[in-house]
Amino acid sequence: MGSEQGLWYREFARRRDGLVFALEGGLWLHRHVWKGEPMAHLISADRVLLIRYGLEVGLAIELLQYKPLKDPRTNERREAWHWDLVGRFLPPISH
């Protein structure tokens, strides 16, 4: 688990597990590489929690992105939001 200013997020080895966690209202940190640079999405169905995270770390609210996601348990689309985390906003990898 990781934390930025006291707000907890989780990383998962399996994408499905992270997706379910996010759709249940948790903060899922999903790392990947974009154009050769490390980045992550911080994803959740809980928009308020994502906004709290963004305010605590200095993200501009207009950068929060809405993207419905397919729930792997039901195959139905569910409301979800995410932050793109790059540069100083990308949490360090914890081992």
N, C-alpha and C positions, 0 to 999 in steps of 0.2 A: 504494500500500500504506500501511497505517497501523499504528501500534503503540501499545499501552498497556503500559508497563513491560516492553518487550522481547518481548511476544507479538504476533506478526504476524497481521493479518487482511487480507483483500482485499475491495474493492468491485468490482462488475462493471456495465457498462452493460446487459448482457443478463441477465435473471433466470435463464434456462436455464444460462448459463455459471457463475453463482454457485452454483446448486443442484448442479451436477455437482462443482464444487470442494468444496463442503461435504460432499457424500456420499462424496468421496474422502478426507475427513479434514481438510480445511482449515477455517480460520475465515472464514466469509463474512459480511460486514457488509452487511445489506440495509436501506437507509433507506426510510422512508415517513412518512406523517402519520397520526396517530391523534387523533380528536376535535379537529382543528385544531392539534395540537402535533406538532413533529418528534419522531420516535423511530426506533429501528432494532432489528432482530433480529440477534443474533450467533448464527449457525447452524453446526452441524457434526455429523457422524456420530461424531466423536471426543469422547465425553463427558469423558474425563480432561483433554483440552486445554481444553475449555470451563470445567471446574472450576478449572484452573490460572489461566485468565484471570480468572474471577470472584474468586478468592482474592486475586489481585494488585491488583485495583481496588476491592475491598471489597464485592462483591455477596454477599448472603446465599444460601448454598447451596440453601436450600429454595425459592428463586425460579427455579432452573433448571427449565425446562419440557421435558417429553418430548412430541415430536410426530413420528410417522413421516411421512416424505415420499415422494412417488412419484418414483422415478428416471426422468427423461425418456428415458434410453437403453433402459430395459427395461419401463417402466410398472409395475414392482413396487414395493411399499412397502418402505422401508428405515428402520431405526431412526435417529432424529436427535433432537437437543436444541437448545434455544435460550435465550438470555437476552433479555429485553426491556430495551433500553437507553433511558433517558429522563433528562432533567435532567442532573445532573453526570456521569452514567455514559455519556452520549451523546458519542462522540468528535467533535471538530470536523471539518468538511469540509476536506479537503486538496485543493489545486488543482494 
